[in-house]
Amino acid sequence: MKQSRPTAVDLSNAIELLKAATDNVAVSSDGADQEAVCADIREAYIEAAERIFKDDRQTNLAIGINGAEYLRRLQPALDTPVEDVDRTLYFTTSPPGTQGAPDQTYRKLSVLTHCNTG
């Protein structure tokens, strides 16, 4: 069996899930019309692929939300007023986990991401 690079586990997992989904349909369709079996296999493949996409998207959104909240908690609010010329370097929002609290000013963050390895 060919393998993907060690950091691309999502690719290997997706291939295994797709193969399992189509194998199950092929085995359960023993003796059925070949055209109908092919249509069932295509449908199972598409359903499995959409499920993989949905799960991956939810995982990535959770990574982003949790990462953003972690970074915001690390950064204290500014106590001194911000000059108008420097406004682009800051953002104003409620502190994490304090809905309804007065807005505070924070320094903008830049984050460099490199390869979500799955």
MOHU-V659966 format. One record per residue. N is the residue number from 1. SS is DSSP state (H for helix, E for strand, - for the rest). Layout:
# MOHU-V659966
n->N ss->SS
n->N ss->SS
This chain:
# MOHU-V659966
n->1 ss->-
n->2 ss->-
n->3 ss->-
n->4 ss->-
n->5 ss->-
n->6 ss->-
n->7 ss->-
n->8 ss->-
n->9 ss->H
n->10 ss->H
n->11 ss->H
n->12 ss->H
n->13 ss->H
n->14 ss->H
n->15 ss->H
n->16 ss->H
n->17 ss->H
n->18 ss->H
n->19 ss->H
n->20 ss->H
n->21 ss->H
n->22 ss->H
n->23 ss->H
n->24 ss->H
n->25 ss->H
n->26 ss->H
n->27 ss->H
n->28 ss->H
n->29 ss->-
n->30 ss->-
n->31 ss->-
n->32 ss->-
n->33 ss->-
n->34 ss->H
n->35 ss->H
n->36 ss->H
n->37 ss->H
n->38 ss->H
n->39 ss->H
n->40 ss->H
n->41 ss->H
n->42 ss->H
n->43 ss->H
n->44 ss->H
n->45 ss->H
n->46 ss->H
n->47 ss->H
n->48 ss->H
n->49 ss->H
n->50 ss->H
n->51 ss->H
n->52 ss->H
n->53 ss->H
n->54 ss->H
n->55 ss->H
n->56 ss->H
n->57 ss->H
n->58 ss->H
n->59 ss->H
n->60 ss->H
n->61 ss->H
n->62 ss->H
n->63 ss->H
n->64 ss->H
n->65 ss->H
n->66 ss->H
n->67 ss->H
n->68 ss->H
n->69 ss->H
n->70 ss->H
n->71 ss->H
n->72 ss->H
n->73 ss->H
n->74 ss->H
n->75 ss->-
n->76 ss->-
n->77 ss->-
n->78 ss->-
n->79 ss->-
n->80 ss->-
n->81 ss->-
n->82 ss->-
n->83 ss->-
n->84 ss->H
n->85 ss->H
n->86 ss->H
n->87 ss->H
n->88 ss->H
n->89 ss->H
n->90 ss->E
n->91 ss->E
n->92 ss->E
n->93 ss->E
n->94 ss->-
n->95 ss->-
n->96 ss->-
n->97 ss->-
n->98 ss->-
n->99 ss->-
n->100 ss->-
n->101 ss->-
n->102 ss->-
n->103 ss->-
n->104 ss->E
n->105 ss->E
n->106 ss->E
n->107 ss->E
n->108 ss->-
n->109 ss->-
n->110 ss->-
n->111 ss->-
n->112 ss->-
n->113 ss->-
n->114 ss->-
n->115 ss->-
n->116 ss->-
n->117 ss->-
n->118 ss->-
